[in-house]
Amino acid sequence: MDNKKLLGKRIKELRKEAGLTQEKLAELINIETTSLSGIESGRHFPSLPTIEKIANKLNVELKTLFDFSHLKSIDKMKEEIVENIDKISDEKIKFIYKFIEGYIS
């Protein structure tokens, strides 16, 4: 997924968490609802001032808008776990094992 789509998806997610409609957020940041719709759908990339207004009205830090880590596919998450497993200490592996074991038992 490209960055425009990821950003739009993240903004939509945070807007809904804040309990705002597209219309209300658009009004708060002084843009047209169709413009916000275009941003959320990934058709348009917002300007920096608009990104700052969005973060402000959603009461999040600017960097939160660009935190896409939870939007990864399950396959990508599994791949990254496998790639990084050898970097984890033995103690942490034991903890993770017990945690996982609790879910599959």
One Martini backbone bead per residue (centre of mass of N, CA, C, O) as a GRO file, in nm:
protein
  105
    1MET     BB    1   0.097   0.036   0.022
    2ASP     BB    2   0.076   0.354  -0.007
    3ASN     BB    3   0.116   0.652   0.161
    4LYS     BB    4  -0.158   0.779   0.097
    5LYS     BB    5  -0.329   0.539   0.195
    6LEU     BB    6  -0.214   0.515   0.479
    7LEU     BB    7  -0.282   0.798   0.575
    8GLY     BB    8  -0.586   0.787   0.522
    9LYS     BB    9  -0.645   0.545   0.705
   10ARG     BB   10  -0.538   0.677   0.966
   11ILE     BB   11  -0.723   0.922   0.976
   12LYS     BB   12  -0.987   0.768   0.981
   13GLU     BB   13  -0.933   0.611   1.238
   14LEU     BB   14  -0.889   0.863   1.426
   15ARG     BB   15  -1.159   0.999   1.371
   16LYS     BB   16  -1.336   0.770   1.482
   17GLU     BB   17  -1.211   0.765   1.766
   18ALA     BB   18  -1.308   1.077   1.806
   19GLY     BB   19  -1.611   1.099   1.688
   20LEU     BB   20  -1.588   1.191   1.383
   21THR     BB   21  -1.682   1.329   1.109
   22GLN     BB   22  -1.604   1.443   0.811
   23GLU     BB   23  -1.755   1.707   0.834
   24LYS     BB   24  -1.637   1.802   1.107
   25LEU     BB   25  -1.335   1.792   1.041
   26ALA     BB   26  -1.347   1.977   0.797
   27GLU     BB   27  -1.450   2.219   0.955
   28LEU     BB   28  -1.211   2.236   1.166
   29ILE     BB   29  -0.989   2.262   0.905
   30ASN     BB   30  -1.104   2.415   0.656
   31ILE     BB   31  -1.246   2.200   0.456
   32GLU     BB   32  -1.366   2.000   0.236
   33THR     BB   33  -1.519   1.701   0.241
   34THR     BB   34  -1.402   1.602  -0.031
   35SER     BB   35  -1.108   1.638   0.054
   36LEU     BB   36  -1.109   1.441   0.292
   37SER     BB   37  -1.198   1.200   0.129
   38GLY     BB   38  -0.945   1.199  -0.056
   39ILE     BB   39  -0.747   1.149   0.173
   40GLU     BB   40  -0.873   0.886   0.300
   41SER     BB   41  -0.856   0.728   0.010
   42GLY     BB   42  -0.571   0.825  -0.138
   43ARG     BB   43  -0.600   1.049  -0.372
   44HIS     BB   44  -0.485   1.260  -0.159
   45PHE     BB   45  -0.234   1.487  -0.053
   46PRO     BB   46  -0.164   1.666   0.204
   47SER     BB   47  -0.067   1.931   0.340
   48LEU     BB   48   0.110   2.030   0.602
   49PRO     BB   49  -0.102   2.219   0.732
   50THR     BB   50  -0.325   2.001   0.725
   51ILE     BB   51  -0.184   1.788   0.893
   52GLU     BB   52  -0.160   1.967   1.145
   53LYS     BB   53  -0.465   2.012   1.185
   54ILE     BB   54  -0.546   1.720   1.216
   55ALA     BB   55  -0.375   1.654   1.463
   56ASN     BB   56  -0.493   1.871   1.644
   57LYS     BB   57  -0.804   1.783   1.624
   58LEU     BB   58  -0.716   1.475   1.721
   59ASN     BB   59  -0.505   1.484   1.952
   60VAL     BB   60  -0.219   1.440   1.800
   61GLU     BB   61   0.065   1.359   1.694
   62LEU     BB   62   0.210   1.379   1.399
   63LYS     BB   63   0.344   1.090   1.402
   64THR     BB   64   0.074   0.929   1.432
   65LEU     BB   65  -0.013   0.956   1.128
   66PHE     BB   66   0.266   0.765   1.056
   67ASP     BB   67   0.147   0.508   1.205
   68PHE     BB   68   0.143   0.181   1.030
   69SER     BB   69   0.212  -0.090   1.179
   70HIS     BB   70  -0.096  -0.203   1.222
   71LEU     BB   71  -0.146  -0.224   0.888
   72LYS     BB   72  -0.036  -0.488   0.858
   73SER     BB   73  -0.012  -0.782   0.751
   74ILE     BB   74   0.004  -1.093   0.865
   75ASP     BB   75   0.229  -1.191   0.678
   76LYS     BB   76   0.424  -0.957   0.748
   77MET     BB   77   0.442  -1.012   1.049
   78LYS     BB   78   0.554  -1.298   1.029
   79GLU     BB   79   0.806  -1.225   0.868
   80GLU     BB   80   0.927  -1.031   1.087
   81ILE     BB   81   0.950  -1.234   1.311
   82VAL     BB   82   1.141  -1.431   1.171
   83GLU     BB   83   1.368  -1.218   1.108
   84ASN     BB   84   1.392  -1.135   1.444
   85ILE     BB   85   1.432  -1.382   1.641
   86ASP     BB   86   1.759  -1.380   1.666
   87LYS     BB   87   1.754  -1.088   1.831
   88ILE     BB   88   1.645  -1.236   2.075
   89SER     BB   89   1.652  -1.312   2.379
   90ASP     BB   90   1.613  -1.583   2.575
   91GLU     BB   91   1.421  -1.455   2.784
   92LYS     BB   92   1.220  -1.342   2.573
   93ILE     BB   93   1.151  -1.609   2.442
   94LYS     BB   94   1.022  -1.735   2.691
   95PHE     BB   95   0.801  -1.527   2.723
   96ILE     BB   96   0.673  -1.554   2.442
   97TYR     BB   97   0.609  -1.853   2.464
   98LYS     BB   98   0.411  -1.831   2.704
   99PHE     BB   99   0.218  -1.641   2.569
  100ILE     BB  100   0.144  -1.819   2.324
  101GLU     BB  101   0.063  -2.074   2.479
  102GLY     BB  102  -0.192  -1.938   2.609
  103TYR     BB  103  -0.344  -1.919   2.319
  104ILE     BB  104  -0.313  -2.244   2.221
  105SER     BB  105  -0.436  -2.405   2.485
   0.00000   0.00000   0.00000
